Amino acid sequence: MKLTNRELAVMRILWESDKPLMVSEIVQRDKNGTIYSVQRIIQNLIKKNMVAVDGVSYNKKALGRTFRPLVTSEVIELNSLRDMLNNMISKNITASHLIAALLPTENDSNTLEELNKLEEIIKQRKKEIIDSDTNE
């Protein structure tokens, strides 16, 4: 799902918060937003199933709905990265070439841990492909 820069800015505020936020609280943290613009952005994010109403809260001035993100920053950032790479990289560069170029070159425990995580992701993806083939 593609997000505009303003939608992404509001999502980042929600991700960084330790609790659901009212529109007025989002505006306080977002120097470029107004109540009207943030309300419109929140409504767009609700339509995109990115944000949900969490409840009702009272601040110093008013009673209002609070909102929480439905997707993690990781999901959005990975989708954005995938879209960017699909548009930038020639078709001659395969996924394996790209991943090999991104692999850490240090020989330490962090690199080994990263390679183990990658191996698990590859195993999971293979399983998904095999399972989809058997369901057809």
VMD Tcl script that builds the backbone (N, CA, C; Angstrom):
set m [mol new atoms 408]
animate dup $m
set s [atomselect $m all]
$s set {name element resname resid chain x y z} {
  {N N MET 1 A 0.850 -1.182 0.000}
  {CA C MET 1 A 0.000 0.000 0.000}
  {C C MET 1 A 0.891 1.239 0.000}
  {N N LYS 2 A 0.627 2.114 -0.927}
  {CA C LYS 2 A 1.411 3.338 -1.017}
  {C C LYS 2 A 0.827 4.401 -0.094}
  {N N LEU 3 A 1.722 5.099 0.582}
  {CA C LEU 3 A 1.334 6.206 1.443}
  {C C LEU 3 A 1.957 7.490 0.924}
  {N N THR 4 A 1.228 8.586 1.061}
  {CA C THR 4 A 1.803 9.888 0.721}
  {C C THR 4 A 2.817 10.258 1.803}
  {N N ASN 5 A 3.617 11.263 1.528}
  {CA C ASN 5 A 4.590 11.724 2.524}
  {C C ASN 5 A 3.902 12.181 3.802}
  {N N ARG 6 A 2.780 12.859 3.677}
  {CA C ARG 6 A 2.049 13.338 4.857}
  {C C ARG 6 A 1.444 12.165 5.633}
  {N N GLU 7 A 0.899 11.177 4.923}
  {CA C GLU 7 A 0.365 9.993 5.599}
  {C C GLU 7 A 1.477 9.264 6.338}
  {N N LEU 8 A 2.626 9.157 5.707}
  {CA C LEU 8 A 3.766 8.502 6.325}
  {C C LEU 8 A 4.224 9.260 7.566}
  {N N ALA 9 A 4.189 10.585 7.522}
  {CA C ALA 9 A 4.575 11.397 8.685}
  {C C ALA 9 A 3.633 11.134 9.859}
  {N N VAL 10 A 2.339 11.048 9.596}
  {CA C VAL 10 A 1.366 10.760 10.660}
  {C C VAL 10 A 1.565 9.344 11.185}
  {N N MET 11 A 1.804 8.394 10.286}
  {CA C MET 11 A 2.051 7.016 10.729}
  {C C MET 11 A 3.281 6.953 11.626}
  {N N ARG 12 A 4.335 7.677 11.285}
  {CA C ARG 12 A 5.547 7.667 12.122}
  {C C ARG 12 A 5.246 8.192 13.522}
  {N N ILE 13 A 4.419 9.211 13.608}
  {CA C ILE 13 A 4.037 9.741 14.929}
  {C C ILE 13 A 3.298 8.668 15.722}
  {N N LEU 14 A 2.381 7.957 15.068}
  {CA C LEU 14 A 1.642 6.895 15.762}
  {C C LEU 14 A 2.568 5.743 16.150}
  {N N TRP 15 A 3.501 5.376 15.282}
  {CA C TRP 15 A 4.438 4.288 15.596}
  {C C TRP 15 A 5.329 4.642 16.775}
  {N N GLU 16 A 5.739 5.902 16.860}
  {CA C GLU 16 A 6.658 6.326 17.918}
  {C C GLU 16 A 5.967 6.522 19.265}
  {N N SER 17 A 4.660 6.586 19.252}
  {CA C SER 17 A 3.917 6.807 20.490}
  {C C SER 17 A 3.743 5.495 21.252}
  {N N ASP 18 A 3.767 5.593 22.569}
  {CA C ASP 18 A 3.550 4.407 23.399}
  {C C ASP 18 A 2.073 4.179 23.709}
  {N N LYS 19 A 1.208 5.042 23.163}
  {CA C LYS 19 A -0.229 4.901 23.385}
  {C C LYS 19 A -0.976 5.456 22.172}
  {N N PRO 20 A -2.232 5.060 21.992}
  {CA C PRO 20 A -3.031 5.645 20.913}
  {C C PRO 20 A -3.162 7.158 21.110}
  {N N LEU 21 A -3.266 7.893 20.014}
  {CA C LEU 21 A -3.269 9.352 20.082}
  {C C LEU 21 A -4.538 9.946 19.504}
  {N N MET 22 A -4.926 11.094 20.072}
  {CA C MET 22 A -6.005 11.903 19.510}
  {C C MET 22 A -5.417 12.756 18.391}
  {N N VAL 23 A -6.271 13.253 17.500}
  {CA C VAL 23 A -5.808 14.110 16.409}
  {C C VAL 23 A -5.057 15.318 16.973}
  {N N SER 24 A -5.567 15.906 18.037}
  {CA C SER 24 A -4.906 17.078 18.617}
  {C C SER 24 A -3.495 16.755 19.111}
  {N N GLU 25 A -3.301 15.545 19.613}
  {CA C GLU 25 A -1.970 15.128 20.062}
  {C C GLU 25 A -1.028 14.910 18.874}
  {N N ILE 26 A -1.582 14.397 17.784}
  {CA C ILE 26 A -0.779 14.223 16.571}
  {C C ILE 26 A -0.339 15.587 16.050}
  {N N VAL 27 A -1.265 16.545 16.041}
  {CA C VAL 27 A -0.954 17.899 15.567}
  {C C VAL 27 A 0.153 18.523 16.418}
  {N N GLN 28 A 0.126 18.293 17.729}
  {CA C GLN 28 A 1.170 18.832 18.607}
  {C C GLN 28 A 2.551 18.296 18.248}
  {N N ARG 29 A 2.603 17.071 17.777}
  {CA C ARG 29 A 3.885 16.433 17.445}
  {C C ARG 29 A 4.287 16.665 15.982}
  {N N ASP 30 A 3.335 17.078 15.173}
  {CA C ASP 30 A 3.571 17.273 13.741}
  {C C ASP 30 A 3.557 18.766 13.436}
  {N N LYS 31 A 4.708 19.316 13.209}
  {CA C LYS 31 A 4.821 20.770 13.011}
  {C C LYS 31 A 4.174 21.248 11.720}
  {N N ASN 32 A 3.924 20.346 10.767}
  {CA C ASN 32 A 3.336 20.739 9.485}
  {C C ASN 32 A 1.825 20.511 9.420}
  {N N GLY 33 A 1.244 20.021 10.487}
  {CA C GLY 33 A -0.160 19.651 10.432}
  {C C GLY 33 A -1.083 20.632 11.126}
  {N N THR 34 A -2.302 20.676 10.638}
  {CA C THR 34 A -3.377 21.398 11.299}
  {C C THR 34 A -4.419 20.361 11.697}
  {N N ILE 35 A -5.328 20.734 12.552}
  {CA C ILE 35 A -6.390 19.802 12.958}
  {C C ILE 35 A -7.104 19.266 11.718}
  {N N TYR 36 A -7.469 20.167 10.813}
  {CA C TYR 36 A -8.204 19.749 9.618}
  {C C TYR 36 A -7.382 18.793 8.760}
  {N N SER 37 A -6.121 19.135 8.502}
  {CA C SER 37 A -5.313 18.283 7.621}
  {C C SER 37 A -5.060 16.918 8.248}
  {N N VAL 38 A -4.802 16.873 9.549}
  {CA C VAL 38 A -4.547 15.588 10.212}
  {C C VAL 38 A -5.826 14.757 10.265}
  {N N GLN 39 A -6.972 15.378 10.489}
  {CA C GLN 39 A -8.235 14.634 10.459}
  {C C GLN 39 A -8.449 13.989 9.095}
  {N N ARG 40 A -8.160 14.736 8.030}
  {CA C ARG 40 A -8.316 14.215 6.678}
  {C C ARG 40 A -7.344 13.051 6.436}
  {N N ILE 41 A -6.109 13.215 6.888}
  {CA C ILE 41 A -5.107 12.159 6.723}
  {C C ILE 41 A -5.522 10.909 7.489}
  {N N ILE 42 A -5.995 11.079 8.719}
  {CA C ILE 42 A -6.442 9.932 9.520}
  {C C ILE 42 A -7.586 9.207 8.818}
  {N N GLN 43 A -8.533 9.952 8.253}
  {CA C GLN 43 A -9.647 9.316 7.536}
  {C C GLN 43 A -9.137 8.516 6.333}
  {N N ASN 44 A -8.157 9.067 5.617}
  {CA C ASN 44 A -7.562 8.331 4.493}
  {C C ASN 44 A -6.873 7.060 4.975}
  {N N LEU 45 A -6.162 7.155 6.094}
  {CA C LEU 45 A -5.459 5.994 6.637}
  {C C LEU 45 A -6.439 4.928 7.131}
  {N N ILE 46 A -7.559 5.345 7.649}
  {CA C ILE 46 A -8.598 4.387 8.058}
  {C C ILE 46 A -9.126 3.653 6.822}
  {N N LYS 47 A -9.380 4.390 5.737}
  {CA C LYS 47 A -9.873 3.767 4.499}
  {C C LYS 47 A -8.863 2.775 3.931}
  {N N LYS 48 A -7.578 3.044 4.138}
  {CA C LYS 48 A -6.522 2.170 3.647}
  {C C LYS 48 A -6.207 1.040 4.633}
  {N N ASN 49 A -6.976 0.954 5.728}
  {CA C ASN 49 A -6.760 -0.045 6.781}
  {C C ASN 49 A -5.372 0.040 7.405}
  {N N MET 50 A -4.876 1.252 7.549}
  {CA C MET 50 A -3.581 1.492 8.183}
  {C C MET 50 A -3.744 1.923 9.639}
  {N N VAL 51 A -4.891 2.513 9.951}
  {CA C VAL 51 A -5.164 3.082 11.273}
  {C C VAL 51 A -6.567 2.676 11.685}
  {N N ALA 52 A -6.756 2.516 12.998}
  {CA C ALA 52 A -8.089 2.206 13.532}
  {C C ALA 52 A -8.377 3.094 14.728}
  {N N VAL 53 A -9.656 3.295 14.967}
  {CA C VAL 53 A -10.071 3.987 16.187}
  {C C VAL 53 A -9.822 3.030 17.338}
  {N N ASP 54 A -9.128 3.506 18.361}
  {CA C ASP 54 A -8.808 2.655 19.504}
  {C C ASP 54 A -9.787 2.864 20.645}
  {N N GLY 55 A -10.270 4.075 20.782}
  {CA C GLY 55 A -11.176 4.380 21.877}
  {C C GLY 55 A -11.460 5.868 21.934}
  {N N VAL 56 A -11.898 6.298 23.101}
  {CA C VAL 56 A -12.200 7.711 23.330}
  {C C VAL 56 A -11.395 8.164 24.530}
  {N N SER 57 A -10.884 9.387 24.431}
  {CA C SER 57 A -10.055 9.918 25.508}
  {C C SER 57 A -10.414 11.379 25.739}
  {N N TYR 58 A -10.060 11.847 26.908}
  {CA C TYR 58 A -10.313 13.247 27.245}
  {C C TYR 58 A -8.977 13.915 27.509}
  {N N ASN 59 A -8.738 15.024 26.813}
  {CA C ASN 59 A -7.558 15.809 27.152}
  {C C ASN 59 A -8.025 17.090 27.836}
  {N N LYS 60 A -7.173 18.051 28.003}
  {CA C LYS 60 A -7.497 19.262 28.752}
  {C C LYS 60 A -8.714 20.011 28.213}
  {N N LYS 61 A -8.950 19.891 26.919}
  {CA C LYS 61 A -9.984 20.710 26.291}
  {C C LYS 61 A -11.189 19.944 25.771}
  {N N ALA 62 A -10.999 18.690 25.382}
  {CA C ALA 62 A -12.093 18.028 24.675}
  {C C ALA 62 A -12.037 16.523 24.811}
  {N N LEU 63 A -13.146 15.926 24.455}
  {CA C LEU 63 A -13.279 14.490 24.360}
  {C C LEU 63 A -13.079 14.130 22.891}
  {N N GLY 64 A -12.291 13.097 22.616}
  {CA C GLY 64 A -12.062 12.749 21.218}
  {C C GLY 64 A -11.637 11.307 21.059}
  {N N ARG 65 A -11.715 10.851 19.817}
  {CA C ARG 65 A -11.304 9.486 19.498}
  {C C ARG 65 A -9.780 9.402 19.496}
  {N N THR 66 A -9.287 8.231 19.863}
  {CA C THR 66 A -7.857 7.967 19.769}
  {C C THR 66 A -7.634 6.962 18.652}
  {N N PHE 67 A -6.450 7.034 18.058}
  {CA C PHE 67 A -6.143 6.208 16.898}
  {C C PHE 67 A -4.847 5.443 17.128}
  {N N ARG 68 A -4.802 4.242 16.559}
  {CA C ARG 68 A -3.599 3.414 16.656}
  {C C ARG 68 A -3.306 2.824 15.279}
  {N N PRO 69 A -2.020 2.575 15.003}
  {CA C PRO 69 A -1.665 1.973 13.710}
  {C C PRO 69 A -2.047 0.496 13.674}
  {N N LEU 70 A -2.447 0.035 12.505}
  {CA C LEU 70 A -2.781 -1.381 12.305}
  {C C LEU 70 A -1.641 -2.153 11.654}
  {N N VAL 71 A -0.682 -1.442 11.099}
  {CA C VAL 71 A 0.478 -2.075 10.457}
  {C C VAL 71 A 1.746 -1.540 11.098}
  {N N THR 72 A 2.787 -2.333 11.040}
  {CA C THR 72 A 4.057 -1.921 11.622}
  {C C THR 72 A 4.842 -1.075 10.629}
  {N N SER 73 A 5.776 -0.334 11.164}
  {CA C SER 73 A 6.634 0.471 10.298}
  {C C SER 73 A 7.438 -0.434 9.369}
  {N N GLU 74 A 7.810 -1.596 9.850}
  {CA C GLU 74 A 8.596 -2.527 9.043}
  {C C GLU 74 A 7.852 -2.919 7.766}
  {N N VAL 75 A 6.568 -3.209 7.876}
  {CA C VAL 75 A 5.766 -3.609 6.718}
  {C C VAL 75 A 5.746 -2.495 5.680}
  {N N ILE 76 A 5.492 -1.280 6.119}
  {CA C ILE 76 A 5.406 -0.146 5.201}
  {C C ILE 76 A 6.761 0.152 4.585}
  {N N GLU 77 A 7.800 0.163 5.408}
  {CA C GLU 77 A 9.134 0.479 4.896}
  {C C GLU 77 A 9.619 -0.578 3.906}
  {N N LEU 78 A 9.347 -1.849 4.178}
  {CA C LEU 78 A 9.749 -2.907 3.252}
  {C C LEU 78 A 8.984 -2.820 1.933}
  {N N ASN 79 A 7.702 -2.512 2.012}
  {CA C ASN 79 A 6.919 -2.345 0.780}
  {C C ASN 79 A 7.430 -1.158 -0.031}
  {N N SER 80 A 7.755 -0.064 0.646}
  {CA C SER 80 A 8.291 1.116 -0.043}
  {C C SER 80 A 9.625 0.796 -0.696}
  {N N LEU 81 A 10.462 0.080 0.021}
  {CA C LEU 81 A 11.763 -0.307 -0.513}
  {C C LEU 81 A 11.606 -1.222 -1.723}
  {N N ARG 82 A 10.684 -2.163 -1.623}
  {CA C ARG 82 A 10.429 -3.090 -2.741}
  {C C ARG 82 A 9.969 -2.312 -3.974}
  {N N ASP 83 A 9.048 -1.363 -3.777}
  {CA C ASP 83 A 8.567 -0.551 -4.903}
  {C C ASP 83 A 9.699 0.266 -5.517}
  {N N MET 84 A 10.508 0.875 -4.654}
  {CA C MET 84 A 11.619 1.695 -5.128}
  {C C MET 84 A 12.606 0.851 -5.936}
  {N N LEU 85 A 12.947 -0.310 -5.417}
  {CA C LEU 85 A 13.901 -1.177 -6.107}
  {C C LEU 85 A 13.341 -1.687 -7.430}
  {N N ASN 86 A 12.059 -1.999 -7.455}
  {CA C ASN 86 A 11.446 -2.470 -8.704}
  {C C ASN 86 A 11.517 -1.400 -9.791}
  {N N ASN 87 A 11.431 -0.149 -9.389}
  {CA C ASN 87 A 11.471 0.951 -10.357}
  {C C ASN 87 A 12.889 1.341 -10.750}
  {N N MET 88 A 13.874 1.070 -9.890}
  {CA C MET 88 A 15.236 1.531 -10.125}
  {C C MET 88 A 16.139 0.513 -10.800}
  {N N ILE 89 A 15.968 -0.733 -10.489}
  {CA C ILE 89 A 16.941 -1.746 -10.878}
  {C C ILE 89 A 16.534 -2.395 -12.189}
  {N N SER 90 A 17.534 -2.589 -13.034}
  {CA C SER 90 A 17.268 -3.228 -14.326}
  {C C SER 90 A 16.846 -4.677 -14.111}
  {N N LYS 91 A 16.204 -5.216 -15.095}
  {CA C LYS 91 A 15.716 -6.597 -15.010}
  {C C LYS 91 A 16.860 -7.609 -15.069}
  {N N ASN 92 A 18.080 -7.156 -15.412}
  {CA C ASN 92 A 19.228 -8.052 -15.470}
  {C C ASN 92 A 19.769 -8.398 -14.090}
  {N N ILE 93 A 19.412 -7.594 -13.101}
  {CA C ILE 93 A 19.887 -7.845 -11.737}
  {C C ILE 93 A 18.838 -8.692 -11.022}
  {N N THR 94 A 19.227 -9.897 -10.641}
  {CA C THR 94 A 18.292 -10.803 -9.976}
  {C C THR 94 A 18.236 -10.501 -8.478}
  {N N ALA 95 A 17.243 -11.064 -7.829}
  {CA C ALA 95 A 17.108 -10.893 -6.381}
  {C C ALA 95 A 18.338 -11.422 -5.653}
  {N N SER 96 A 18.881 -12.530 -6.129}
  {CA C SER 96 A 20.069 -13.093 -5.464}
  {C C SER 96 A 21.278 -12.162 -5.589}
  {N N HIS 97 A 21.433 -11.502 -6.746}
  {CA C HIS 97 A 22.519 -10.524 -6.897}
  {C C HIS 97 A 22.332 -9.356 -5.930}
  {N N LEU 98 A 21.108 -8.883 -5.845}
  {CA C LEU 98 A 20.819 -7.750 -4.980}
  {C C LEU 98 A 21.068 -8.098 -3.518}
  {N N ILE 99 A 20.591 -9.250 -3.088}
  {CA C ILE 99 A 20.786 -9.663 -1.700}
  {C C ILE 99 A 22.262 -9.869 -1.406}
  {N N ALA 100 A 22.986 -10.473 -2.323}
  {CA C ALA 100 A 24.425 -10.686 -2.126}
  {C C ALA 100 A 25.147 -9.352 -1.956}
  {N N ALA 101 A 24.734 -8.336 -2.697}
  {CA C ALA 101 A 25.367 -7.021 -2.582}
  {C C ALA 101 A 25.068 -6.363 -1.241}
  {N N LEU 102 A 23.948 -6.716 -0.631}
  {CA C LEU 102 A 23.546 -6.112 0.644}
  {C C LEU 102 A 24.043 -6.872 1.864}
  {N N LEU 103 A 24.578 -8.073 1.666}
  {CA C LEU 103 A 25.037 -8.871 2.803}
  {C C LEU 103 A 26.210 -8.201 3.510}
  {N N PRO 104 A 26.226 -8.279 4.832}
  {CA C PRO 104 A 27.362 -7.717 5.573}
  {C C PRO 104 A 28.650 -8.455 5.217}
  {N N THR 105 A 29.760 -7.742 5.230}
  {CA C THR 105 A 31.045 -8.348 4.867}
  {C C THR 105 A 31.906 -8.677 6.079}
  {N N GLU 106 A 31.499 -8.242 7.258}
  {CA C GLU 106 A 32.274 -8.528 8.466}
  {C C GLU 106 A 32.119 -10.003 8.837}
  {N N ASN 107 A 33.144 -10.553 9.444}
  {CA C ASN 107 A 33.093 -11.930 9.934}
  {C C ASN 107 A 32.925 -11.901 11.446}
  {N N ASP 108 A 31.701 -11.613 11.890}
  {CA C ASP 108 A 31.448 -11.546 13.328}
  {C C ASP 108 A 30.093 -12.181 13.646}
  {N N SER 109 A 29.741 -12.193 14.919}
  {CA C SER 109 A 28.498 -12.856 15.344}
  {C C SER 109 A 27.263 -12.141 14.808}
  {N N ASN 110 A 27.312 -10.829 14.633}
  {CA C ASN 110 A 26.161 -10.101 14.074}
  {C C ASN 110 A 25.885 -10.518 12.635}
  {N N THR 111 A 26.966 -10.700 11.870}
  {CA C THR 111 A 26.810 -11.144 10.489}
  {C C THR 111 A 26.235 -12.553 10.441}
  {N N LEU 112 A 26.728 -13.420 11.281}
  {CA C LEU 112 A 26.216 -14.785 11.330}
  {C C LEU 112 A 24.738 -14.794 11.711}
  {N N GLU 113 A 24.364 -13.978 12.668}
  {CA C GLU 113 A 22.958 -13.884 13.080}
  {C C GLU 113 A 22.091 -13.384 11.921}
  {N N GLU 114 A 22.580 -12.385 11.206}
  {CA C GLU 114 A 21.845 -11.851 10.056}
  {C C GLU 114 A 21.683 -12.903 8.966}
  {N N LEU 115 A 22.731 -13.663 8.701}
  {CA C LEU 115 A 22.657 -14.734 7.701}
  {C C LEU 115 A 21.682 -15.831 8.129}
  {N N ASN 116 A 21.643 -16.149 9.408}
  {CA C ASN 116 A 20.690 -17.145 9.912}
  {C C ASN 116 A 19.254 -16.659 9.737}
  {N N LYS 117 A 19.016 -15.376 9.992}
  {CA C LYS 117 A 17.675 -14.813 9.793}
  {C C LYS 117 A 17.280 -14.889 8.320}
  {N N LEU 118 A 18.222 -14.554 7.463}
  {CA C LEU 118 A 17.963 -14.601 6.030}
  {C C LEU 118 A 17.655 -16.029 5.580}
  {N N GLU 119 A 18.383 -16.973 6.111}
  {CA C GLU 119 A 18.150 -18.380 5.792}
  {C C GLU 119 A 16.736 -18.800 6.195}
  {N N GLU 120 A 16.263 -18.352 7.345}
  {CA C GLU 120 A 14.902 -18.669 7.798}
  {C C GLU 120 A 13.855 -18.028 6.880}
  {N N ILE 121 A 14.107 -16.798 6.446}
  {CA C ILE 121 A 13.181 -16.123 5.527}
  {C C ILE 121 A 13.100 -16.896 4.218}
  {N N ILE 122 A 14.225 -17.362 3.724}
  {CA C ILE 122 A 14.253 -18.132 2.476}
  {C C ILE 122 A 13.496 -19.450 2.650}
  {N N LYS 123 A 13.708 -20.127 3.769}
  {CA C LYS 123 A 12.981 -21.381 4.031}
  {C C LYS 123 A 11.475 -21.144 4.069}
  {N N GLN 124 A 11.060 -20.068 4.736}
  {CA C GLN 124 A 9.633 -19.747 4.836}
  {C C GLN 124 A 9.046 -19.458 3.451}
  {N N ARG 125 A 9.774 -18.700 2.648}
  {CA C ARG 125 A 9.292 -18.366 1.298}
  {C C ARG 125 A 9.185 -19.613 0.430}
  {N N LYS 126 A 10.155 -20.523 0.537}
  {CA C LYS 126 A 10.091 -21.785 -0.197}
  {C C LYS 126 A 8.857 -22.580 0.212}
  {N N LYS 127 A 8.591 -22.625 1.512}
  {CA C LYS 127 A 7.425 -23.357 2.017}
  {C C LYS 127 A 6.136 -22.757 1.457}
  {N N GLU 128 A 6.050 -21.426 1.412}
  {CA C GLU 128 A 4.863 -20.764 0.862}
  {C C GLU 128 A 4.653 -21.146 -0.595}
  {N N ILE 129 A 5.733 -21.194 -1.366}
  {CA C ILE 129 A 5.639 -21.556 -2.786}
  {C C ILE 129 A 5.198 -22.999 -2.940}
  {N N ILE 130 A 5.785 -23.902 -2.164}
  {CA C ILE 130 A 5.421 -25.321 -2.228}
  {C C ILE 130 A 3.957 -25.508 -1.825}
  {N N ASP 131 A 3.549 -24.842 -0.754}
  {CA C ASP 131 A 2.162 -24.958 -0.287}
  {C C ASP 131 A 1.186 -24.418 -1.331}
  {N N SER 132 A 1.527 -23.332 -2.009}
  {CA C SER 132 A 0.614 -22.782 -3.012}
  {C C SER 132 A 0.533 -23.695 -4.225}
  {N N ASP 133 A 1.625 -24.395 -4.549}
  {CA C ASP 133 A 1.621 -25.340 -5.673}
  {C C ASP 133 A 0.727 -26.537 -5.372}
  {N N THR 134 A 0.718 -26.990 -4.122}
  {CA C THR 134 A -0.087 -28.165 -3.776}
  {C C THR 134 A -1.561 -27.816 -3.653}
  {N N ASN 135 A -1.891 -26.538 -3.476}
  {CA C ASN 135 A -3.289 -26.119 -3.359}
  {C C ASN 135 A -3.930 -25.839 -4.717}
  {N N GLU 136 A -3.150 -25.858 -5.755}
  {CA C GLU 136 A -3.704 -25.550 -7.087}
  {C C GLU 136 A -4.274 -26.751 -7.772}
}
mol reanalyze $m
mol bondsrecalc $m
mol representation Tube
mol addrep $m
